[in-house]
Amino acid sequence: MNRSAFHLTLRSDHVAVITIDVPDEKVNTLKAEFAAQLRQIISQARENPRLAGLVFISGKKDSFIAGADISMIDRCQSAQQAQALAEQGQQVMAEIAHLPFPTVAAIHGACLGGGLELALACDRRICTLDDKTRLGLPEVQLGLLPGSGGTQRLPALIGVTQALPLILTGKTLRARQALKCGLVDDAVAVSILLETAVKSALQGKKKRRPLPWRERLAQSAIARPLLFSVVRKQTQRKTHGNYPAAERILAVVRRGLGQSNGYAAEAQAFGELAMTPQSVALRSLFFATTEMKKEQDAEPRTIARVGVLGGGLMGGGIASVTAMRAGLPVRIKDINNQGINHAMQYSWDLLSKKVQRRQMKPAERQQKMSMISGGTDYQGFAHRDIVLEAVFEDLALKQQMVAEVEQQCGEMTIFASNTSSLPIADIAAGAQRPENIIGLHYFSPVDKMPLVEVIPHAATSPETVATTVALARKQGKTPIVVADKAGFYVNRILAPYINEALHCLLAGEPIEHIDKSLVQFGFPVGPLQLLDEVGIDVGSKIVPVLTEAFGERFAAPPAFAAVHNDGRKGRKNSRGFYRYDAPRWRGRQPDTSLYSLLKVQPKTQLADGAVAQRCVAMMLNEAVRCLDEGVIRSARDGDIGAIFGIGFPPFTGGPFRYIDSFGAENLRQLLHSLMQLHGDRFAPCAALNRLAEQGERYYPLPDVANKHPNSAA
């Protein structure tokens, strides 16, 4: 017999405490079989004739309920099965909501998805002020909507204008934010959470407080059409119709406000969304990243102290995530104090924003800052377990750093070079201990970009790889291990994509039209804006390396040299493809002076889809080559790298899942037609030809493909 996830304690004050503790799991997640267990435990509590109230609390250290078990949804074979799951969840929450005695959710740690829906079914919610406490409904990030009453109860509790942004974005709230918006009734220290919840239960059933007049007005029959019209337009601008869950959320919430059966609409929408290719792809991404966290090629060494070489933008960012997220002391070395101060300022500014938003107290900021120190020599480096090098992209300089670290640090110290183009084997060429040398390619800005590429060279030890991967995860990053070949993976697939955008520009396509086309496809920003953000000067260093290694298909069009030679670096010097002197209210404005520089007359000739086809086809073809050459270990790593590294549309599942859905033969034919129009750079690679000829896929055909015909597209 399975052990129950729910345990009952009857207190002497006649308050029942139900402890949620899923056996053999690090965090609590809701499963279908828990419905019967929960009903049984509540029935057991009700046997006490003097029962005064019921408190739900977690038995896990830092988690209330992290959501529903996603694999349970993935096992559904039809929209009806997924709908039945939602209906079961709704029924259990309704039973909690209609209990005749007070119910209180005592929340510490993650309270997400189904966990928050359970809390919403209670009369009151008390949470801890701990930084680990987060409340939210993130289902939209899996292409779904909250299916156990969340779309109905959250607007009723805090008002539709506050609820919609939370449900549509999946944003999570800290304790004070949740208290301010009325999501929780109190926020207290962890040590008094249970007692506070018990006292709250003893106060009796809570009368629902009326919403503020602004919320009541927004939900009125008169204002409601205008509100949803505005929100729909805002949502469309962000999603471009690529995420069907957003539209269904709006429809279901609106239906509930209209006093019709919003719960039935919610369950039906949940079932249909679970079958969409977008949700299947987003769930596959969730499973892939979860799977990666468990993988380990060797036993990693313990990292207790970290050194950083270089106090520039990258060095400052690396030091910050190491101290703030990994919680490890960092020592920075730079050639002058100005560099040290710059790196320290980077962390101070990030922490100060948290203080301003009341997410952190000034004393906590000082405590975090005390973990970062610096100097112009190697004092304090003797016992560093790993040194993260972030100096200029100069091979001789990086080789010098290797020699100095080997002289100044211990024999076991790992040297990890942050480079976007230089071969790690070349950096390690003169090393005494090449087994300790590895590449660790961060993306800018370091505190925001989730991906890092871990690049071992031929002599790097498995222990060094495992230790570096473990550190990256501690820093809050998603690491992928890639081969030591020019451009590694992300820049290798990014370069032809951006080059093709430049070819379109030289053919007269307007800057804003090119970028809009790729944003419509699903990228967060267009390729020309991305080049501005990354730095045109950075691109100028990477492209020649790739051209030398792989030939003319990587050669940048003349537009790139002309823009770079004009002294344009992008955002960093406020000169690029866009203007940075225009007022914000005007939105992003292209720099039209580029057209005369490039000697082109801007005129839209290609449809949005045609521009996107050209750029994306180049990226897909190169991704296939990378997998075939062993640059990435698997299609899964290639999908994660593209999504987290350059924003490949998540709803597609990544380049390789996109090829599976588009069809390898269709992609091959598209590339052939583009090759006839624009040249040999579009020639399908040998691996794609084999894939198409053999009718193979990168992933097994998902069960969802043959599900019932009413599946939403």
N, C-alpha and C positions, 0 to 999 in steps of 0.2 A: 504493500500500500504506500502511495506517495505521501511524503510528509507535507503537512499543510504550510502554506506561506503566511498564515494568520494565527496569532496566539493571543489568548484572552486572559486578562488579569482583572479581577473584580476587587476594587479597593474598598476600604472600610467606609469611605464617604459615599459609597454606592455609585461611583463613576466607573464605568467599564473602560479599560484601555485595550485596544486592539493593536498589537505590534505586528507590523508588516515586515517579514524577513524571508525572502525567497531562498530556499535551501540551495547551497552550493553555487551561489551567484554573488558577484562583487556588488552589484546594485540591484535594486528591485525593479522588475519590469512586469507588466500585467500580461497574463496569459488567459486564454479562453477558459481553461479548467478552473481558474480561480473563482469564477462566478459562484459555483456551488459551494466552494470552501468558505467564501465570504458570507453567503446566506446562512450557512450552518453556524458560523461563529457569532453572527448577529443574533440568530435565534437562541443560541446558548446564553448570550448576555441578557436577553429579554426574559429568561426564566427567573431572574431576580425581580420580585414584585416591587421592590423599592428603587429600581434603576433610575438614577438621576440624570444620566447623560453618558455619552460615548465619545472617546477620544481615539483618533487614528494617529499612530506615530510609527516611525521606521526603526527597525532593529539594525539597520546598516549604519556605518560610522558617519558617512558624509553624503547620504542620498536618501531622499524621501521615496519617490517613485520616478524613475528616469523616463517613463513612457510605456507604451505597449511593446510587446515582443514583435519586432518587425517581421521575423521569419514566419510568424503566424499569419500575417497578411499575405506574405509571399507564397504561402502554400495554397491560397484560395485559387480555385480553378475557374471561377466565374464571378461576374458582378454580383449575382444573387448570394453566393457564399460570403463575399466580403461584406455585403449589405447585412447579412445575418449576423456577422461578427459585431458590426456597429449596433445593430438592434439589441443584441445581448448586452453590450456595454451600456447602452442607454437604459435598459431595464434595470440593471444593477444600480446605476447611479440614481435612477428614479426611486428605487426602494430606499436608498440611503436618504434621499431628499425628503421622503414622506414619513420617516420614522417619527413617532409621537414624542420623542424626547430630544434634547439638544445634542447635536453632533459637532465635533470640533476637529479640524485637521491641524496637527502639530508638525510643522514643516521645518526640516533642517536639510540643507543640501539641495540637490536637483529635484525640482517638482515640475515635471515637463509632460506635455501631451496628456495621456490618460491619467497620469498622476495629478495634474492640475484639475482635470475633469472630475476626479474623485473629490478633490478638495473643494471644488465649486459646488458639489452636491451637498456638502456639509453646511451647517448653519453659520459657522464661523471658521476663520483661518488665522492661525497664529504662526509666524515664522521667526527664524533666528536672524540676527544681524550679521551673522558670519558671511564672509565673502564667498563661500562656496554655495550659499543659498541662491538659487535662481528659479524663477517661475516663468512659464511660457507655454505656448502652444505651437511647437515647431513643425507640425505636420505638413505645412505647405512646402517645406524644404524637401519633402519626399514625394511631392506631387499629389498630396492628399489634403483633406481638411479634417479638423477634429471630429471624430465620429461617435463620441459617447456623450453628446450634449453640449460640448464646448462652444459651438457656434450660437447656441441659444442662451446658455446660462451666463456667459461672460458679458454680452451686451446688456443683459438684464441687471447684472450686478454693478458694472462700472459705466454703462452708457455706450451707445454705439460709436460715438466719435473717438472714444478711447480704445474700444475693443477692436474695431476694424484694423487699425494699423498693426496691432499685436498679432491678429490671426493671419493677415495678409503677408506679413514679413517673417513671422516666426520669431520675432525679437523676444529675448528673455529680459526679465526685470530683476534687479537686485531688491533687497528687502525694503529699503527706504522708498524706492520707486513704487513698489507694490503697495506700500502703506499709503503713499500720497494719492494714488489713483483709486484707492478703495478696494483693491483686490484682496488685501489682508486687513484684519481688524487690529492687529498689534504686531510689533516686531521687538523681540527681546533677546537677551543673552542665551546662549545654548544651555547654560547651567540651570536656567529656570523655565525652559520651554515647557516641559511636561506639567509642572505645577501651575503655570500660567494658563495652559490649556484646560486643566481640570477646573480651575477657578472659573474660567469662562463658561464651561459646561454647566457648572452649578448655578449660573445666573439665569438659567431657564432658556426656553426657545427665544430666538432673536426675531424681532420684528424687522422686516426689510425696510431700510430707510429709503425715503423717496430720492430719486435722482435729482441732481441740480437742475434748475429750470432750463439751462442751455441744452442739457441732454434730453430733457423731456420735449423741448421744442424740436430738436433734431430728429426725434423719433416720431413726431406727430405726422399725421397723414398729409398735412400741408407741406412740411419741410422735407419729408423723407425722399420724394423724387429728386429734388435738387441735390441733396446730400449724396445720394447714390450715383447720380449723374457725374458729379465732380470727382468722387472717389474712383469711379470706373475709368474716367479719362486719365487720372493720375496713374492708375494701375496699368492701363494700356501703354502709357509712355514708358513704363519700366519693363513690362513683360513682352511687349510687342506681339501679344497673342501666343507666345510660345509656352506659356504655363497655364493649362486649362483649369487648374485648381483655383486660381485667383478669381476667375469669372464665376465658378460654382460657389465659392465662399460668399461672394456678394449676393448672389441669388438666394442662397439658403438663409443668410442673416436677414435679408430684407423680408423674406417670407415669414420668418419668425416674428419680426416686428409687426407684421400685418395681422397678427393674432391667428393666422392659419397654422396648420400643423408643420411647424418648422423642423421638429424632430424627425418626422417621416422623410422630409426632403433631405435632411442631413444624412440619414442612413443610406438613402438611395444614391445621393451624390458620392458618398464615400465608396460605395460598392462600384460605381461606374469609374470613378477616378483611379481606383486600385488596378483596373485593367488597362489604363492608358499606357502607351509606350513611354510617355514622359515619366510616369511614376515608376514603371519597371526599371527604367534607366537610372533614375535617382536612387531607387532602393539598391540597385546593383552597386552604385558608388558607395553607399553607406556600408554594405557588406564588405566591399573591397578594402576600404580604409580600416574597418574593424579587423579584418583578417590580417592586414599588414602589421598591425600593432602587436600581434601575437607571434610574428615570425622572428626567428633569431638564427643566424648562420653559425654563431659561436657564442661562448659566454663572454659578455662584455665586462671590462674592468670597471671598478668604481671610480667615478669622477668626483673629486672633492674640491679641487681648485682649478680655475681656468685662467689662461692668459690670452690677451688680445693684442696683436701687433697692428698699429695704425688707428688713429683717432678720427678718421674721416667719417663720411656719412655711413658707409657700410660697417666700419669698425665700431662706431658709436651704437648703431642698431644692434649689432651682434652682442656687444657688451650688455646692452639693455635687456634683450630677451634672455640672456644667460642669467643675469642677476634677478630680474623681475619675475620671470616665469619658471626658470629652472631652480631658482633659489640658491645659486652657487656664487661664491665670492669671485670677483673678477679683478685682475690687475691689467691695466692698459699701458702699453709702451708706445710712445711716438717720438719723433725726432725733436719736437719742441713742445713747450707747455701749452701753446695755443691749440695744438691737436688734442692734448689731454682735456683741456677745458671744453673744447667743442664736443668731445665724446661724452663728458660728464653732463653738459648742458642738454644733450639729446635725451638722456634719461630723466633729468630734472623736469624738462618741459612735458614729457609724457606723464610723469607722476603728478605734476602740477595740474594738468587737465583733470585728473581723477579727483584731486582735492577740490577743484572748482565745482565739479559735478557732485560733490559730497559722496563720492564712492570710496574715499580714503581720507583719513585724518592726517593733519600735518606731521604728527609724530610718526605715523606709519611711513610717510614719505621719507623722513630722515632716516628711519631704520633701513629702508630699501636702499637709499643712497649710500649708506655706510658699507654696503657690500661691494661698491665699486671704488677702486683707487687707481692711481696712475703715476707714471714718472717717465723720464727721458732715458733711463738706463734699465738694465735687467734685474734691478733689485726686486726681490720678491718672486722671481721666476724659477728659482732653483727647485721648488717642490710643486710646480704646476703639472697636473696630470695630462692636460691637453693645451696646446697653444693654437689659437685660431688666427691665422694671418690674413689681414685685409689691407695690404699695401697696394701701390699702383700696379697696373697690369704690365709689369716689366720682368722678363724672365731672369735676367741677371740679378735684379733686386730680390726676387723671391728666392733664388738659389742662395743668395747671401743670408737671407733670413733663416733658411734651413741650417746653414753652417753655424750661425750664431746661436740658434736654439739648441742645437746638438751640443754646443760647447757650454752653454749657460744652464741648461736644464738636465733633468735626470735621464737615465738610459731608457726608461719606459715612456717618456713623454711623447705624446702623439703630436705631430705637426699637421694641421689641417689648413690647406690653402683655399681661400675664397677667390676663385678665378672663374671667369666666364668663357675663356677661350684657350688659355695656355695648357698644353698637355702636362698632366701630373708626372708622368715618367720623366719629362724634361726638368721639371722642378726638383725631382728627387735624384737627378742624374749624378750629382756629386755627394750624395748623402752617405754618412757612415752607417746609418741604420734605416735603410729604405723601407723596411717593413713597417715603420712608424709613420710614413708619409702618406697622406691621403688628400683628396680634394673635397671641399665642402662648399658648394656653390649656392649662396643665398640670393634672393631676389629682392629688389628695392621697391618700396621701403620695407626694411627687414621686420619691423614690428607688425606689418599688415599682411605681407605675402606669406601664405601658408606652406609653400613647397621649399624643400632644399634637395639638391642633387648631391649624392654621396658618390665620389669617384675614386675607387681604388686603382692603382696602377698594377702592373704584373707582379711586383714584389710585395705589395701591401699584404699584411697578415690578416687572416679572418678575424682575429681578436681586435685588431685596429678598426676594421669595418664595423663589427658589432658594437664596439664602444662608441664610435662616432654616430652611428644610427641611434643608439640609446640616448646620447646627449641631445641630438636633434629633436627627438620626441619629448625630452624634458623641456626643451625650449618652446614647446607647443607647435612644432613643425611636423609636416608630413614628409618623411624622407623617402626618396627612391634611389636605389643603387643603379648607377649607369656606367657604361664602359668609358675608358679613357681614350676617346676619339674626338676629333675636332668638333667643337660646338656642343659636345655632350649630347643631350637629347632635346631639351627645351629650345635652346637657341638654334639647333640644327633644323627643327621643324618650323621655327618662327621666321627665320631668314627668308626662305622662298615665299612665304605668305606675305611678308612686308614688301619684298622685291616686286611681287606681282601687283600690289597696290600702287607702287611707284610706276610700274609700266602703264597702269590705267591712268595715272596722273599725266604721264607724258603723252598719252593718247588724247588728252583734253578733258578727261572726266574731272569735274570739280572736286576739290578736297572734301567738302562736307558731304557730297554724294557718295564718295567712296566709303567714308567712315560710317555714314548712315546705313549703307547696304549691309555692312558686316554687323552692325548693332542690331539691325532687323533680323539677321540670321541668328543672333543670340549671344554675340560677344559683348562683354561689358563696355568696351570702348572700341573704336575703329582702329585699323592698323597705323594710320598716320598720327592720330592722337597718341597711340601707344608709343610710337617712335619718339614723339615729343617728350613723353613722360620718362621713358627709359634713358633717353639722351641720344641725339643724332651722332655725337662724338663716340659714344659707346658702340653704336652700330658700325661705325667706320673702322673700328678695331677688329670686330668679329668677322665681318664679311670677307676681308682678304684672307683670313685664316681658313675659312670654309672654302673659298674659291681655290686656294692652293691645294687643299686636301681632296676636294671632290670635283673640281673642274668648273667649266663655264656655266653650268646651270645655277651656280650660286653667285655668279658675277652680278654686281649691282648695276641697275640701269644708270645712264648718265645723270639722271635727275638726282640721284643720291650724292654723287660727287659735287654737283653744282650747289646743292643745298648746304652740304658740309663746308665747302670752300668759301661760302658766303659768310662763314662765322656763326652759323646757326647751330645751337646745341639743343634747342627745345626749351622746355620749361625752365631749366636751370639757369639760362641766361636770357629768358623771356623773348627768344627769337627762334621760331621754328615754323611749323606748318600753320600754327594758329597764333593769333595776337593775344598778348597778355596785358595790354594796356587799355582794353575796352572795359566799360562799366559792366559789372556782373549782371545787371538786369537785362542786358542785351544778349546774354548767353554767350556760348563759345563762338567766336568769329574767326574764320580762316584768314590767313594773311595773304591777301590777293596780290601783293607785290611779287609773290613767288611765280605767278604766271608769266610775267615779263622776263623774270630771271631764267625760266625754263623755256621761254619762247613758245608758249602754247596759248591757244584761245580756249578758255574753259567753256564746255558745252556738254550737257548730259546727253549721252548717246546710248549707253547701256542701261537696261533695266536693273533695279536693285539686285534681283536674283542672279543676273549674269555677272555682275561684279563679284558678288559673294562666291559664285561657282568657281571663278578663276582663282581667287585667292585661297579658298578652302581646298580646292582640288590639289594645288601645289603642296599644301601642308599635309594632306592625307597621303599623297604619294611618298613624301619624304618620311612620314611616320612608318609606313610599311617597310621602307628600306631600313630604317633604324632597327626595327624588330628583327628583320631578316639578317642583319649584320651583328646582332647581339648587343647593340648599344643599350637596349632595355631588356630586362629579363623576361618580360611577359607583356601581352596585350593589356592586361590589367594595370601594370605599372605605367604603360604608355598612356592609358586613359587618364589615370590619376595625375600624371605629370602634366599633361596638356590642360586639364581642367584647373588644377591648383596653381600651375605655373604661368599660364597665359590666358586663362579665362575661357578656354574652349567651352561652348555651351553645355552646362551640366545636364540639361534635360535630354541631351542626346546620349549621355553615358560616356562620352569621349570619342576620339577619332576612330578607334577600332570597333566600338559598338555602332558608331554611325556608319562605318563601312558595311557592317553586317546588315543593318536595316536598309541602307541605300542599295546594297548589292554590289559585290566586287565586279561583276560583269558590267553593270551600269556605270560604275566609276571608270572602268577601263575604256568603255566606249566614249564617255565624256572627255577623258584625257586625250583620246585619239582625235576627237573633233576639235578640241582646243589646240592640239599640236598642229593640225592642218592650218588653223587660222593664225597661230601666234608663234610657232616654232618648236624646236626639239626639246626645250626645257619642260614641256608637258608630256614627254614620252613616258608611258606607264613603265614602272620598274619591273624587273624580272619576277620579283616575288608576287606582285599584284597580278601579273599575267598568269602565274601558276595557280594562284588562289582562284581566279576567275575560271580558268580552264577546268580545274578539278571540282568546281562548285563547292568549295570549302568555306568555313566561317571561322572567326576567331573565338566565338563563344558558342556553346550548344544552343540550339534553337529553344527559346524559352517556352515553357508550357502555356504562357499567356497568349502565344501566337494563335492558338486554335480555340480560344475561348469564345463564348457565345456571341452572336452577331450584334448584340446591343452594346458591346463595349464601346466606350467613348473614344474618339480619335483625337 
